[in-house]
Amino acid sequence: MESQFEKVPSSVQEMPQRPEDTLQAARERLNETLAGVSEHARTVARYADETVHSNPWISVGVGFGVGVLVGVLATLAASSRPRRWGL
């Protein structure tokens, strides 16, 4: 006859007995993830800075185009909403 613990998958049997161990492992994984994300963000920011400095007018044009696009989308969204109070 099998005991209750033999029915439990092995990954569950290997879990730490204390909640503090699990919390500490989660904190370590979170810190590693945040360090990786921070490094990637610095790399992307460095690349964007170099690109803007090497092509300033293209950057201005792209910024202008994105601004126009956001403005058009905001105007369309505001004009397509039904008016509740008849204003």
C-alpha positions, -999 to 999 in steps of 0.1 A, spaced: 0 0 0 14 34 -10 18 61 15 5 96 10 40 110 2 46 85 -26 17 99 -45 31 134 -45 52 144 -75 89 146 -69 91 183 -75 67 189 -46 86 166 -23 117 186 -29 102 218 -18 118 235 11 102 228 44 103 264 56 85 293 39 115 315 45 136 294 22 110 297 -6 108 335 0 146 339 -1 148 319 -33 121 341 -49 139 372 -38 171 360 -53 154 352 -86 137 386 -86 170 403 -80 186 384 -108 158 393 -132 159 429 -122 196 431 -127 192 416 -162 164 439 -171 184 469 -158 214 460 -179 193 455 -210 176 489 -204 210 506 -201 221 490 -233 190 501 -252 193 536 -238 230 538 -248 221 527 -283 192 552 -286 215 580 -273 242 572 -299 215 570 -327 200 603 -318 234 620 -316 245 606 -350 212 614 -368 196 644 -350 172 654 -378 160 620 -385 152 617 -347 133 650 -349 113 637 -378 105 604 -362 94 623 -330 72 646 -350 56 617 -369 49 598 -337 34 629 -322 11 635 -352 1 598 -351 -8 600 -314 -27 632 -319 -47 617 -347 -55 586 -327 -66 607 -297 -88 629 -319 -104 599 -335 -110 582 -301 -125 614 -286 -148 620 -316 -161 584 -318 -173 583 -282 -211 585 -278 -222 616 -260 -244 609 -230 -257 644 -221 -263 658 -255 -235 683 -253 
